[in-house]
Amino acid sequence: MAISDYPPSAIPWPMAVDWSAIELGGYLAAAADPAIQHVATRCPPWTVRDLTAHLAATFGRFADQLDRAGAGDLTAPFGPDDLSRENLRAVGLFRGDPLQALEQQAGRFLGQARRSGAGRLMGHQRGPVPVGLQVLWGLSELAVHHDDVADAAGSSYRPGDRVVAALVGMKEVIDGLPAADDPWLAYLRSTGRDPKSP
């Protein structure tokens, strides 16, 4: 299935925006502890502060792409195989307070997304995607990186059941995901992580 063919009807809308706002608040609270800012994470070479800078840059890119879509531009921000390189570049260039920047950029994107609707197309490195699918990817970024922050602090994080179901459903349709006793742990494993069991 082409990414642009992902059915907007499969996107829990507008709940995905609401859940993203909740996950954003949870991530910001978890990542705000000054004692963990320079702790290494399971996303080398990044510290907790770097993860937050990554999320701020990512949501800034999402918002910029949605701005461009409003002007009719669905151009990809970079090549389909360049995501890791772009993420490293963006974190390397980041300056300022990452928590403040993340709150601002994620709020900007989520506000734009709510106004645009789930079905509007926007540019993405894998080809134009529905806004609602981009919101789900943002939701995934917040939830998975929240668990990365928790892991760096010696614990774990699990989003609510509806968020897990939405992320697993998306993964099943786009990439496939084997059935598992614990769908959240299976989802984390699908991202290359080795999560702690509760």
C-alpha positions in Angstrom: 0.0 0.0 0.0 1.3 3.5 -0.9 1.6 5.7 2.1 -0.7 8.3 0.4 -3.4 5.6 0.2 -3.6 5.3 4.0 -7.3 5.8 4.5 -8.2 8.9 6.6 -11.2 6.8 7.8 -8.7 4.6 9.7 -7.4 7.6 11.7 -9.1 8.3 15.0 -10.0 11.9 14.4 -9.9 14.4 16.1 -8.9 12.2 19.1 -5.4 11.7 17.6 -4.8 15.4 18.0 -6.2 15.4 21.6 -4.1 12.3 22.5 -1.0 14.0 21.0 -1.5 17.1 23.2 -1.8 14.8 26.2 1.3 12.9 25.2 3.1 16.2 24.6 2.4 17.3 28.2 3.5 13.9 29.6 6.8 14.0 27.6 7.5 17.6 28.7 7.0 16.8 32.3 9.2 13.7 32.2 12.0 15.4 30.2 12.1 18.5 32.4 14.1 17.0 35.2 17.4 19.0 35.3 19.2 15.9 36.7 18.6 13.8 33.6 19.3 16.3 30.8 22.8 14.9 30.0 22.0 11.2 30.7 22.6 9.0 27.7 19.6 7.4 26.1 19.1 4.2 24.1 19.1 6.5 21.0 22.8 7.1 20.6 24.5 9.5 20.5 21.7 11.5 22.1 21.1 12.5 25.7 17.7 13.3 27.1 18.2 17.0 26.1 19.1 15.9 22.6 15.9 13.8 22.4 13.8 16.8 23.2 15.7 18.9 20.7 15.0 16.1 18.1 11.3 16.3 18.9 11.3 20.1 18.7 13.0 20.0 15.2 10.7 17.2 14.1 7.5 18.9 15.0 8.9 22.2 13.5 9.5 20.3 10.2 5.9 18.8 10.4 4.5 22.3 10.8 6.6 23.8 8.0 5.5 21.0 5.7 1.9 21.6 6.5 2.4 25.3 5.9 3.8 24.5 2.5 0.9 22.1 1.7 -1.5 25.0 2.3 0.3 26.8 -0.5 0.0 23.7 -2.7 3.6 22.5 -2.2 3.8 18.7 -1.4 7.6 18.5 -2.0 9.4 16.0 0.3 11.6 17.7 2.9 14.5 15.3 2.1 15.0 11.9 0.4 13.3 8.8 1.6 16.5 7.2 3.0 17.7 10.4 4.6 15.7 10.5 7.8 18.5 9.5 10.2 20.9 11.9 8.6 18.4 14.7 8.8 17.6 13.9 12.5 21.3 14.0 13.4 21.8 17.3 11.4 18.8 19.0 13.0 19.9 18.1 16.6 23.5 19.2 15.8 22.2 22.6 14.7 19.7 23.0 17.5 20.1 26.0 19.8 18.0 27.3 22.6 15.7 25.7 25.2 14.5 22.4 23.7 11.5 22.0 26.1 10.2 25.4 25.2 10.8 24.8 21.5 9.1 21.5 21.6 6.0 22.9 23.3 5.8 25.7 20.7 6.5 23.6 17.6 4.2 20.7 18.6 1.5 23.1 19.5 1.9 24.9 16.2 1.6 21.6 14.2 -1.3 20.2 16.2 -3.2 23.4 15.8 -2.6 23.5 12.1 -3.6 19.8 11.8 -6.8 20.3 13.7 -7.8 23.1 11.3 -6.7 21.2 8.2 -8.5 17.9 8.9 -7.3 14.3 8.7 -7.5 13.9 5.0 -5.6 16.8 3.7 -2.3 15.8 2.0 1.1 17.2 3.1 4.7 16.6 1.9 6.7 13.8 3.5 9.9 12.0 2.7 8.0 8.9 1.6 5.6 10.8 -0.6 2.5 12.9 0.2 0.7 11.7 3.3 -2.7 12.5 5.0 -2.3 15.0 7.8 -4.0 12.5 10.2 -1.3 10.0 9.4 1.4 12.5 10.2 -0.3 13.3 13.5 -0.2 9.5 14.3 3.5 9.5 13.5 4.0 12.5 15.8 2.0 10.7 18.5 4.3 7.7 18.1 7.4 10.0 18.4 6.1 11.5 21.7 5.1 8.1 23.2 8.2 6.2 22.2 10.6 8.9 23.2 8.8 9.3 26.5 9.7 5.7 27.1 13.3 6.4 26.1 13.4 9.2 28.7 11.9 7.0 31.3 14.4 4.3 30.4 17.3 6.8 30.9 15.8 7.5 34.3 15.6 3.8 35.2 11.9 3.1 34.6 9.5 2.7 31.7 6.5 4.5 30.2 3.3 3.1 28.7 0.7 5.4 27.0 -3.0 4.8 27.5 -4.7 1.8 25.8 -6.4 4.0 23.1 -3.1 5.5 22.1 -1.5 2.0 22.0 -4.4 0.7 19.8 -4.1 3.6 17.4 -0.3 3.2 17.0 -0.5 -0.6 16.6 -3.4 -0.3 14.1 -1.3 2.2 12.0 1.8 -0.1 12.2 -0.3 -3.2 11.2 -1.7 -1.4 8.1 1.6 0.2 6.9 4.4 -2.2 7.8 2.7 -5.2 9.5 3.1 -6.1 13.2 3.0 -9.6 14.5 0.3 -10.4 17.1 1.7 -10.2 20.7 0.5 -10.6 24.3 1.5 -7.0 24.9 0.9 -4.8 21.9 2.9 -1.8 23.4 6.0 -3.9 23.9 5.6 -5.3 20.4 5.3 -1.8 19.1 8.5 -0.7 20.9 10.3 -3.8 19.6 9.2 -2.8 16.0 11.1 0.4 16.5 14.4 -1.5 17.2 14.1 -1.1 21.0 14.4 -3.8 23.6 11.9 -2.6 26.2 11.7 -3.6 29.8 8.6 -5.7 30.6 6.4 -4.2 33.3 
